[in-house]
Amino acid sequence: MPLIHRALAGRWNRTGFQGRTDWSQTGVKDWLSANQLTPHHYSGLQVQLVPFNVHAIRHTGSAAVMRGP
């Protein structure tokens, strides 16, 4: 997930997310944790931020099939 945290830090710095332009990978990770969010690979290069409790639901798509039971 470091690549996702790095990408989010860059995007958040460019857009001034939360009024800040000093986001780091660690800062992103800490913010996500404090807000109980986790990155979820959605499709292609798309990533969604979803609540921990939603992400805990077992996957049923192609990645889950490849991982097996």
KEFI-140869 format. One record per atom (N, C-alpha, C, O): residue in three letters; residue number from 1; atom name; x, y, z. Coordinates in pm, 1 decimal, padded with zeros to 6 digits. Layout:
BEGIN
- ALA; NUM; CA; X; Y; Z
...
END
This chain:
BEGIN
- MET; 1; N; 00078.7; -00120.6; 00000.0
- MET; 1; CA; 00000.0; 00000.0; 00000.0
- MET; 1; C; 00083.7; 00128.2; 00000.0
- MET; 1; O; 00027.4; 00236.7; -00014.8
- PRO; 2; N; 00213.7; 00119.6; 00015.8
- PRO; 2; CA; 00292.4; 00242.9; 00013.2
- PRO; 2; C; 00273.2; 00324.3; -00114.8
- PRO; 2; O; 00276.7; 00447.3; -00111.2
- LEU; 3; N; 00252.8; 00255.7; -00228.5
- LEU; 3; CA; 00231.6; 00330.0; -00353.0
- LEU; 3; C; 00101.6; 00409.8; -00348.8
- LEU; 3; O; 00095.3; 00522.1; -00398.7
- ILE; 4; N; -00000.4; 00352.0; -00290.1
- ILE; 4; CA; -00127.9; 00421.9; -00278.2
- ILE; 4; C; -00112.6; 00541.5; -00184.2
- ILE; 4; O; -00162.3; 00650.2; -00213.3
- HIS; 5; N; -00044.3; 00521.4; -00072.5
- HIS; 5; CA; -00023.7; 00631.9; 00021.7
- HIS; 5; C; 00057.0; 00744.6; -00043.9
- HIS; 5; O; 00027.5; 00862.3; -00022.9
- ARG; 6; N; 00158.0; 00709.0; -00122.6
- ARG; 6; CA; 00238.1; 00809.4; -00191.6
- ARG; 6; C; 00153.4; 00885.5; -00293.7
- ARG; 6; O; 00161.4; 01008.0; -00303.0
- ALA; 7; N; 00072.4; 00812.1; -00370.0
- ALA; 7; CA; -00013.8; 00876.0; -00469.5
- ALA; 7; C; -00115.3; 00968.6; -00402.9
- ALA; 7; O; -00140.1; 01079.0; -00451.2
- LEU; 8; N; -00173.4; 00923.9; -00293.0
- LEU; 8; CA; -00269.5; 01008.4; -00221.5
- LEU; 8; C; -00201.7; 01133.2; -00165.7
- LEU; 8; O; -00258.4; 01242.3; -00172.2
- ALA; 9; N; -00081.3; 01118.4; -00111.1
- ALA; 9; CA; -00008.5; 01234.7; -00058.4
- ALA; 9; C; 00012.9; 01336.7; -00169.2
- ALA; 9; O; -00007.5; 01456.3; -00148.1
- GLY; 10; N; 00053.6; 01291.1; -00286.0
- GLY; 10; CA; 00073.3; 01382.1; -00398.8
- GLY; 10; C; -00054.6; 01451.6; -00440.1
- GLY; 10; O; -00055.9; 01572.8; -00461.9
- ARG; 11; N; -00161.7; 01375.7; -00451.0
- ARG; 11; CA; -00290.0; 01433.8; -00492.2
- ARG; 11; C; -00340.8; 01531.6; -00386.9
- ARG; 11; O; -00386.3; 01641.3; -00419.4
- TRP; 12; N; -00332.7; 01490.9; -00260.7
- TRP; 12; CA; -00381.6; 01576.6; -00152.7
- TRP; 12; C; -00299.0; 01703.9; -00143.2
- TRP; 12; O; -00353.5; 01810.1; -00113.0
- ASN; 13; N; -00168.8; 01695.8; -00168.3
- ASN; 13; CA; -00085.2; 01816.0; -00167.0
- ASN; 13; C; -00122.1; 01909.3; -00282.1
- ASN; 13; O; -00128.0; 02030.8; -00263.5
- ARG; 14; N; -00146.9; 01854.0; -00400.3
- ARG; 14; CA; -00184.7; 01936.4; -00516.6
- ARG; 14; C; -00319.0; 02005.5; -00495.4
- ARG; 14; O; -00338.1; 02119.7; -00537.3
- THR; 15; N; -00411.6; 01936.0; -00430.4
- THR; 15; CA; -00547.5; 01990.6; -00415.3
- THR; 15; C; -00568.6; 02063.6; -00283.4
- THR; 15; O; -00673.4; 02125.0; -00262.9
- GLY; 16; N; -00470.3; 02057.7; -00193.5
- GLY; 16; CA; -00485.7; 02123.6; -00063.4
- GLY; 16; C; -00589.9; 02056.7; 00023.8
- GLY; 16; O; -00663.4; 02123.4; 00096.6
- PHE; 17; N; -00596.2; 01923.9; 00016.2
- PHE; 17; CA; -00693.5; 01848.0; 00094.7
- PHE; 17; C; -00681.9; 01883.1; 00242.9
- PHE; 17; O; -00572.2; 01886.8; 00298.6
- GLN; 18; N; -00795.4; 01908.4; 00305.2
- GLN; 18; CA; -00802.8; 01943.7; 00446.7
- GLN; 18; C; -00722.6; 02071.9; 00477.8
- GLN; 18; O; -00678.8; 02092.8; 00590.9
- GLY; 19; N; -00704.6; 02156.7; 00375.3
- GLY; 19; CA; -00632.3; 02282.4; 00394.1
- GLY; 19; C; -00482.3; 02264.8; 00410.8
- GLY; 19; O; -00414.4; 02355.2; 00459.6
- ARG; 20; N; -00429.9; 02149.8; 00370.9
- ARG; 20; CA; -00287.7; 02119.9; 00389.3
- ARG; 20; C; -00218.7; 02095.7; 00255.8
- ARG; 20; O; -00281.5; 02052.5; 00159.1
- THR; 21; N; -00089.2; 02123.9; 00251.4
- THR; 21; CA; -00007.1; 02090.9; 00134.8
- THR; 21; C; 00122.7; 02023.2; 00178.1
- THR; 21; O; 00222.5; 02026.6; 00106.1
- ASP; 22; N; 00120.5; 01962.4; 00295.4
- ASP; 22; CA; 00240.5; 01897.0; 00349.1
- ASP; 22; C; 00218.3; 01748.8; 00378.2
- ASP; 22; O; 00280.0; 01693.1; 00469.1
- TRP; 23; N; 00130.3; 01685.2; 00301.1
- TRP; 23; CA; 00099.8; 01544.3; 00323.1
- TRP; 23; C; 00219.5; 01456.6; 00290.3
- TRP; 23; O; 00288.4; 01479.6; 00190.9
- SER; 24; N; 00244.4; 01356.2; 00373.4
- SER; 24; CA; 00346.5; 01254.5; 00350.3
- SER; 24; C; 00276.6; 01119.1; 00348.0
- SER; 24; O; 00158.3; 01108.9; 00380.4
- GLN; 25; N; 00349.7; 01016.2; 00310.0
- GLN; 25; CA; 00290.7; 00881.7; 00313.0
- GLN; 25; C; 00243.3; 00847.1; 00452.8
- GLN; 25; O; 00134.1; 00792.9; 00470.1
- THR; 26; N; 00324.6; 00878.1; 00552.4
- THR; 26; CA; 00287.6; 00849.0; 00690.8
- THR; 26; C; 00167.2; 00931.6; 00732.6
- THR; 26; O; 00078.4; 00880.9; 00801.2
- GLY; 27; N; 00162.8; 01057.1; 00692.5
- GLY; 27; CA; 00049.2; 01142.5; 00725.4
- GLY; 27; C; -00080.3; 01089.7; 00666.2
- GLY; 27; O; -00184.7; 01091.5; 00731.4
- VAL; 28; N; -00072.9; 01042.7; 00542.2
- VAL; 28; CA; -00190.7; 00983.9; 00477.0
- VAL; 28; C; -00234.5; 00859.1; 00552.2
- VAL; 28; O; -00352.7; 00841.9; 00582.0
- LYS; 29; N; -00138.8; 00772.2; 00582.8
- LYS; 29; CA; -00171.0; 00647.9; 00654.7
- LYS; 29; C; -00235.5; 00677.8; 00789.4
- LYS; 29; O; -00334.1; 00614.4; 00827.0
- ASP; 30; N; -00179.7; 00774.7; 00862.0
- ASP; 30; CA; -00234.9; 00811.7; 00992.7
- ASP; 30; C; -00375.3; 00870.9; 00978.9
- ASP; 30; O; -00463.7; 00840.3; 01058.9
- TRP; 31; N; -00396.0; 00956.0; 00876.8
- TRP; 31; CA; -00527.8; 01017.7; 00856.9
- TRP; 31; C; -00631.6; 00911.2; 00822.8
- TRP; 31; O; -00742.7; 00912.5; 00875.9
- LEU; 32; N; -00594.7; 00819.0; 00733.9
- LEU; 32; CA; -00688.0; 00711.6; 00697.9
- LEU; 32; C; -00725.2; 00629.7; 00820.5
- LEU; 32; O; -00842.3; 00598.2; 00841.5
- SER; 33; N; -00626.1; 00595.5; 00901.0
- SER; 33; CA; -00651.1; 00516.8; 01021.7
- SER; 33; C; -00740.9; 00592.6; 01119.2
- SER; 33; O; -00835.4; 00535.8; 01173.9
- ALA; 34; N; -00711.5; 00720.0; 01140.6
- ALA; 34; CA; -00791.0; 00800.6; 01233.9
- ALA; 34; C; -00935.9; 00813.6; 01188.2
- ALA; 34; O; -01026.4; 00829.5; 01270.1
- ASN; 35; N; -00957.3; 00806.8; 01056.3
- ASN; 35; CA; -01092.1; 00818.5; 01000.5
- ASN; 35; C; -01151.4; 00683.0; 00964.1
- ASN; 35; O; -01254.8; 00674.7; 00897.7
- GLN; 36; N; -01083.7; 00576.2; 01009.1
- GLN; 36; CA; -01127.8; 00438.3; 00987.8
- GLN; 36; C; -01158.8; 00409.1; 00841.2
- GLN; 36; O; -01261.4; 00349.7; 00807.9
- LEU; 37; N; -01066.6; 00452.8; 00754.1
- LEU; 37; CA; -01078.4; 00427.9; 00610.9
- LEU; 37; C; -00958.4; 00347.1; 00563.7
- LEU; 37; O; -00849.4; 00355.5; 00620.2
- THR; 38; N; -00981.0; 00268.9; 00459.2
- THR; 38; CA; -00872.7; 00192.0; 00400.1
- THR; 38; C; -00886.5; 00196.8; 00248.2
- THR; 38; O; -00998.3; 00199.5; 00196.7
- PRO; 39; N; -00774.7; 00198.0; 00175.8
- PRO; 39; CA; -00782.7; 00194.7; 00029.8
- PRO; 39; C; -00835.0; 00059.1; -00018.2
- PRO; 39; O; -00802.0; -00045.3; 00038.2
- HIS; 40; N; -00915.7; 00062.9; -00121.3
- HIS; 40; CA; -00970.0; -00059.0; -00182.1
- HIS; 40; C; -00951.8; -00047.8; -00332.4
- HIS; 40; O; -01003.0; 00045.2; -00394.7
- HIS; 41; N; -00878.1; -00143.3; -00391.6
- HIS; 41; CA; -00859.4; -00142.9; -00536.3
- HIS; 41; C; -00994.4; -00168.7; -00600.7
- HIS; 41; O; -01058.8; -00270.2; -00574.2
- TYR; 42; N; -01036.6; -00076.3; -00685.3
- TYR; 42; CA; -01169.8; -00083.5; -00744.4
- TYR; 42; C; -01164.1; -00140.9; -00885.2
- TYR; 42; O; -01223.7; -00245.1; -00912.7
- SER; 43; N; -01092.8; -00073.2; -00974.2
- SER; 43; CA; -01088.5; -00117.0; -01113.0
- SER; 43; C; -00972.0; -00048.0; -01182.9
- SER; 43; O; -00953.3; 00072.9; -01169.2
- GLY; 44; N; -00895.1; -00124.2; -01256.6
- GLY; 44; CA; -00782.6; -00063.8; -01327.7
- GLY; 44; C; -00691.7; 00008.9; -01230.9
- GLY; 44; O; -00634.4; -00052.1; -01140.7
- LEU; 45; N; -00678.5; 00139.5; -01249.6
- LEU; 45; CA; -00596.0; 00221.1; -01160.4
- LEU; 45; C; -00679.2; 00294.4; -01056.0
- LEU; 45; O; -00627.0; 00378.6; -00983.0
- GLN; 46; N; -00808.0; 00263.0; -01048.3
- GLN; 46; CA; -00895.4; 00332.2; -00954.2
- GLN; 46; C; -00890.7; 00268.0; -00816.3
- GLN; 46; O; -00894.3; 00145.8; -00801.5
- VAL; 47; N; -00882.4; 00355.1; -00715.6
- VAL; 47; CA; -00882.7; 00312.3; -00576.2
- VAL; 47; C; -00990.8; 00390.5; -00503.7
- VAL; 47; O; -01004.3; 00511.3; -00523.2
- GLN; 48; N; -01066.8; 00322.7; -00421.2
- GLN; 48; CA; -01168.6; 00387.9; -00339.0
- GLN; 48; C; -01124.1; 00384.2; -00194.3
- GLN; 48; O; -01054.2; 00292.0; -00152.1
- LEU; 49; N; -01164.8; 00485.1; -00118.0
- LEU; 49; CA; -01142.9; 00483.5; 00026.3
- LEU; 49; C; -01272.8; 00437.2; 00089.6
- LEU; 49; O; -01377.2; 00500.7; 00074.4
- VAL; 50; N; -01265.0; 00325.6; 00160.6
- VAL; 50; CA; -01385.6; 00267.6; 00218.4
- VAL; 50; C; -01366.6; 00248.8; 00368.9
- VAL; 50; O; -01253.9; 00233.7; 00416.1
- PRO; 51; N; -01476.6; 00249.9; 00444.0
- PRO; 51; CA; -01467.6; 00226.4; 00588.2
- PRO; 51; C; -01414.1; 00086.3; 00618.2
- PRO; 51; O; -01440.5; -00009.2; 00545.1
- PHE; 52; N; -01338.1; 00076.8; 00727.9
- PHE; 52; CA; -01283.7; -00052.9; 00769.4
- PHE; 52; C; -01390.4; -00161.1; 00770.7
- PHE; 52; O; -01369.4; -00270.1; 00717.5
- ASN; 53; N; -01505.6; -00131.2; 00831.9
- ASN; 53; CA; -01607.5; -00235.0; 00849.6
- ASN; 53; C; -01665.2; -00283.3; 00716.7
- ASN; 53; O; -01708.8; -00398.0; 00707.2
- VAL; 54; N; -01666.5; -00198.7; 00614.8
- VAL; 54; CA; -01715.0; -00240.5; 00483.2
- VAL; 54; C; -01608.6; -00323.2; 00412.6
- VAL; 54; O; -01639.5; -00423.4; 00348.0
- HIS; 55; N; -01483.3; -00281.1; 00425.2
- HIS; 55; CA; -01374.6; -00351.0; 00357.1
- HIS; 55; C; -01351.1; -00490.3; 00415.9
- HIS; 55; O; -01292.1; -00575.9; 00349.9
- ALA; 56; N; -01395.9; -00513.2; 00537.1
- ALA; 56; CA; -01376.1; -00642.8; 00602.7
- ALA; 56; C; -01462.4; -00753.3; 00542.1
- ALA; 56; O; -01439.8; -00871.4; 00568.1
- ILE; 57; N; -01561.3; -00714.5; 00461.3
- ILE; 57; CA; -01648.1; -00814.2; 00396.8
- ILE; 57; C; -01565.8; -00890.8; 00293.3
- ILE; 57; O; -01491.0; -00830.6; 00216.3
- ARG; 58; N; -01579.3; -01021.3; 00291.5
- ARG; 58; CA; -01500.3; -01105.5; 00200.9
- ARG; 58; C; -01526.9; -01068.0; 00055.5
- ARG; 58; O; -01641.1; -01045.8; 00015.3
- HIS; 59; N; -01419.6; -01061.5; -00022.0
- HIS; 59; CA; -01430.4; -01032.5; -00164.9
- HIS; 59; C; -01490.5; -01151.9; -00238.2
- HIS; 59; O; -01472.5; -01267.0; -00198.6
- THR; 60; N; -01563.0; -01121.3; -00347.1
- THR; 60; CA; -01623.4; -01228.6; -00424.4
- THR; 60; C; -01587.2; -01220.6; -00571.9
- THR; 60; O; -01633.3; -01303.3; -00650.6
- GLY; 61; N; -01506.3; -01123.8; -00611.0
- GLY; 61; CA; -01470.3; -01105.0; -00751.6
- GLY; 61; C; -01357.4; -01194.7; -00796.8
- GLY; 61; O; -01324.2; -01293.1; -00730.7
- SER; 62; N; -01298.4; -01160.0; -00910.4
- SER; 62; CA; -01195.6; -01244.3; -00971.4
- SER; 62; C; -01073.6; -01260.9; -00882.1
- SER; 62; O; -01013.9; -01368.6; -00880.4
- ALA; 63; N; -01034.2; -01156.9; -00807.4
- ALA; 63; CA; -00918.8; -01169.6; -00717.6
- ALA; 63; C; -00946.1; -01273.6; -00609.8
- ALA; 63; O; -00856.3; -01349.4; -00573.1
- ALA; 64; N; -01067.5; -01278.0; -00559.5
- ALA; 64; CA; -01102.4; -01376.5; -00456.7
- ALA; 64; C; -01098.7; -01517.2; -00514.6
- ALA; 64; O; -01056.8; -01611.3; -00447.1
- VAL; 65; N; -01141.7; -01531.9; -00637.6
- VAL; 65; CA; -01140.8; -01662.6; -00702.3
- VAL; 65; C; -00996.5; -01710.5; -00719.2
- VAL; 65; O; -00967.3; -01828.1; -00697.5
- MET; 66; N; -00905.8; -01619.5; -00758.2
- MET; 66; CA; -00766.0; -01658.0; -00777.0
- MET; 66; C; -00699.0; -01694.1; -00644.6
- MET; 66; O; -00611.3; -01780.3; -00640.7
- ARG; 67; N; -00740.6; -01627.6; -00535.5
- ARG; 67; CA; -00682.2; -01656.3; -00403.6
- ARG; 67; C; -00729.9; -01790.3; -00348.8
- ARG; 67; O; -00658.2; -01856.3; -00273.6
- GLY; 68; N; -00848.6; -01829.6; -00385.9
- GLY; 68; CA; -00903.6; -01955.0; -00337.1
- GLY; 68; C; -00970.9; -01938.3; -00202.1
- GLY; 68; O; -00975.5; -01827.6; -00148.5
- PRO; 69; N; -01023.6; -02048.0; -00146.0
- PRO; 69; CA; -01099.8; -02039.6; -00020.2
- PRO; 69; C; -01015.6; -02000.8; 00100.2
- PRO; 69; O; -01067.8; -01990.4; 00211.2
END
